[in-house]
Amino acid sequence: MARLVRATYTSTVPRRVARTSRAMTIGGGCRPDAVIFGRRQSGPSAAIVGGGPAGLMAAEVLAEGGVAVRVYDHMPSLGRKLLMAGRGGLNLTHSEPLELFLDRFGGARAWLEPAIRAFPPEMLIEWCHGLGQKTFVGSSGRVFPRAMKASPLLRAWLTRLNALGVRFHPRHRWTGWTADGAMSFATPDGDVVIQPSVAILAPGGASWPRLGSDGVWAAYLSQGVSPFRPSNCGFVVEWSAHLRERFAGCPLKRIALSFGGRTVRGEATITETGLEGGAVYALSAGIRDAIEAAGPVTVSLDLRPDLSLAALSARLNVARRGQSLSGFLRKQGGLAPEAIALVQEALHGGMGSNDLPGLIKSLPLVFRAPRPIGRAISSAGGLRAEVLDARFMLLDRPGVFAAGEMLDWEAPTGGYLLQACFSTGAAAARGALAWLAEAGRTGSVGDR
Ligand SMILES: Cc1cc2nc3c(=O)[nH]c(=O)nc-3n(C[C@H](O)[C@H](O)[C@H](O)COP(=O)(O)OP(=O)(O)OC[C@H]3O[C@@H](n4cnc5c(N)ncnc54)[C@H](O)[C@@H]3O)c2cc1C
């Protein structure tokens, strides 16, 4: 039995949204102004599912637009994935030219472009500065807060949202819709049903479910959801017991990986189960797709990308004079112990004994499968463009908008993920404001 929530609701007076005497509820049904908790609530209201970057950005835009906003999240606290991203320095966005930036979204570029152009990287940086968090551009062009973590940003943001009258409801799991289109939530105190004027769904994708985004929401949107797949993920490589035991956790610095005609320089980390890290993530979408299509693939690892094959061959074309292979590769090849271990593993597997330089420059690694989605940086799949209109409103649920990683796009690491979440959060909220204002729609909070 659903419970009536007896919470106070400090609605800010709508400033930009036109008023009428009738309320338009999500799902499109018109009903008289709602009377809640014994008092008449005027003005539109918004329920936001998910207190991550997309949901909180939507909350800010809606609250500034004069809408009374409540943010619901099933976790005990908000922004957990943002905080986790902060552990890696919080790469907020990227400073490269916008055309190049937009290309990073591949086939989803056309869909996301209006949202990103309306809230582009420089606006995100300004917004960050407005929250007292100065930023800097790293040598790779990536943009980070100077604090190199998310907690000061999140703290300042929640304070701003509080001041705007946004109410937060942790431990509220959105569980779908009632027969008449209201939204239901499971809480520790029982089920709650609400009927706000508009809703923004921003429950994230399906990676790192322990941080909150578990993808369970897909069950409540019966159509238009592509299956989730790991994105920016590591891959399973079958190491020998020796390599696993001795070198799991060791970084491979200044390497290059090649697959499908693309070469990426960067770093990777040997793990118990395979290979992770920036260079792997950068190629991961293509590798994942190829594995899905035809099984394991071979990726080429260059352990000395800064040396040409000829230069490396010249260095190695000297007598070993009793040196062990390890010592020789370390001294002449300039390889680190973990790189030497990979070469030796390949030699033991019968590869490249006649062509050591060739092996070092192009060491074949068989990637068997992506690591599970629960360990991926992000997910592909989610709500498809075709079930939304240009302002991110669900075509079959007027008044319900979607934003963030729940949408079916993917992008590499480099700040593109967060930027798209912030931008689509803002775009969905602007869409909701426009929808409310259109045809004089004004909502009353529909908690019941
Ligand atoms: C380890 C790691 C590092 C990362 N580093 C970076 C980085 O440096 N740069 C970058 O651009 N991106 C990074 N990302 C990705 C980035 O953090 C995400 O893309 C982004 O947080 C997604 O934002 P979102 O608001 O769509 O979803 P989320 O941040 O996942 O937030 C969704 C929220 O919805 C809540 N929720 C889910 N289901 C429900 C429900 N049914 N009811 C109520 N609440 C629900 C969740 O609890 C969660 O709080 C990183 C990700 C990981 C895992």
The ligand as a Tripos MOL2 file, in Angstrom:
@<TRIPOS>MOLECULE
LIG
   53    58     1     0     0
SMALL
NO_CHARGES

@<TRIPOS>ATOM
      1 C1         35.9620    4.7760  -11.5600 C.3       1 LIG1
      2 C2         35.3100    5.7830  -12.4680 C.ar      1 LIG1
      3 C3         36.0070    6.9110  -12.8470 C.ar      1 LIG1
      4 C4         35.4170    7.8250  -13.7270 C.ar      1 LIG1
      5 N1         36.1180    8.9380  -14.0750 N.ar      1 LIG1
      6 C5         35.5760    9.8100  -14.9560 C.ar      1 LIG1
      7 C6         36.2760   10.9750  -15.3350 C.ar      1 LIG1
      8 O1         37.3580   11.2840  -14.8140 O.2       1 LIG1
      9 N2         35.7260   11.7890  -16.2910 N.ar      1 LIG1
     10 C7         34.5100   11.5070  -16.8460 C.ar      1 LIG1
     11 O2         34.0710   12.2510  -17.7270 O.2       1 LIG1
     12 N3         33.7910   10.4490  -16.4390 N.ar      1 LIG1
     13 C8         34.2910    9.5950  -15.5120 C.ar      1 LIG1
     14 N4         33.5640    8.5190  -15.1080 N.ar      1 LIG1
     15 C9         32.1960    8.3450  -15.6330 C.3       1 LIG1
     16 C10        31.2130    9.3130  -14.9460 C.3       1 LIG1
     17 O3         31.4200    9.2810  -13.5540 O.3       1 LIG1
     18 C11        29.7610    8.9040  -15.2850 C.3       1 LIG1
     19 O4         29.6210    8.8810  -16.6880 O.3       1 LIG1
     20 C12        28.7500    9.8710  -14.6810 C.3       1 LIG1
     21 O5         28.8450    9.8730  -13.2680 O.3       1 LIG1
     22 C13        27.3340    9.4950  -15.0680 C.3       1 LIG1
     23 O6         26.4830   10.4750  -14.5470 O.3       1 LIG1
     24 P1         24.9190   10.2290  -14.3780 P.3       1 LIG1
     25 O7         24.3990   11.3850  -13.6050 O.co2     1 LIG1
     26 O8         24.3030    9.9020  -15.6830 O.co2     1 LIG1
     27 O9         24.8140    8.9010  -13.5220 O.3       1 LIG1
     28 P2         25.4350    8.5150  -12.0870 P.3       1 LIG1
     29 O10        26.5640    9.3930  -11.7380 O.co2     1 LIG1
     30 O11        25.6710    7.0540  -12.1610 O.co2     1 LIG1
     31 O12        24.2490    8.8370  -11.0940 O.3       1 LIG1
     32 C14        23.0440    8.1210  -11.1510 C.3       1 LIG1
     33 C15        22.3630    8.1840   -9.8110 C.3       1 LIG1
     34 O13        21.0820    7.5830   -9.9260 O.3       1 LIG1
     35 C16        20.8390    6.7820   -8.7880 C.3       1 LIG1
     36 N5         19.8810    5.7350   -9.1700 N.ar      1 LIG1
     37 C17        20.0470    4.7170  -10.0400 C.ar      1 LIG1
     38 N6         18.9130    4.0000  -10.1400 N.ar      1 LIG1
     39 C18        17.9990    4.5910   -9.3190 C.ar      1 LIG1
     40 C19        16.6370    4.3190   -8.9960 C.ar      1 LIG1
     41 N7         15.9490    3.2960   -9.5380 N.pl3     1 LIG1
     42 N8         16.0080    5.1140   -8.0870 N.ar      1 LIG1
     43 C20        16.6670    6.1580   -7.5130 C.ar      1 LIG1
     44 N9         17.9690    6.4580   -7.7800 N.ar      1 LIG1
     45 C21        18.6130    5.6870   -8.6880 C.ar      1 LIG1
     46 C22        22.2040    6.2460   -8.4080 C.3       1 LIG1
     47 O14        22.2530    5.8830   -7.0340 O.3       1 LIG1
     48 C23        23.1220    7.4170   -8.7320 C.3       1 LIG1
     49 O15        23.3140    8.2650   -7.6160 O.3       1 LIG1
     50 C24        34.1080    7.6070  -14.2100 C.ar      1 LIG1
     51 C25        33.3990    6.4820  -13.7980 C.ar      1 LIG1
     52 C26        33.9890    5.5690  -12.9320 C.ar      1 LIG1
     53 C27        33.2040    4.3590  -12.4890 C.3       1 LIG1
@<TRIPOS>BOND
     1     1     2 1
     2     2     3 ar
     3     2    52 ar
     4     3     4 ar
     5     4     5 ar
     6     4    50 ar
     7     5     6 ar
     8     6     7 ar
     9     6    13 1
    10     7     8 2
    11     7     9 ar
    12     9    10 ar
    13    10    11 2
    14    10    12 ar
    15    12    13 ar
    16    13    14 ar
    17    14    15 1
    18    14    50 ar
    19    15    16 1
    20    16    17 1
    21    16    18 1
    22    18    19 1
    23    18    20 1
    24    20    21 1
    25    20    22 1
    26    22    23 1
    27    23    24 1
    28    24    25 2
    29    24    26 1
    30    24    27 1
    31    27    28 1
    32    28    29 2
    33    28    30 1
    34    28    31 1
    35    31    32 1
    36    32    33 1
    37    33    34 1
    38    33    48 1
    39    34    35 1
    40    35    36 1
    41    35    46 1
    42    36    37 ar
    43    36    45 ar
    44    37    38 ar
    45    38    39 ar
    46    39    40 ar
    47    39    45 ar
    48    40    41 1
    49    40    42 ar
    50    42    43 ar
    51    43    44 ar
    52    44    45 ar
    53    46    47 1
    54    46    48 1
    55    48    49 1
    56    50    51 ar
    57    51    52 ar
    58    52    53 1
@<TRIPOS>SUBSTRUCTURE
     1 LIG1         1 GROUP 0 **** ****
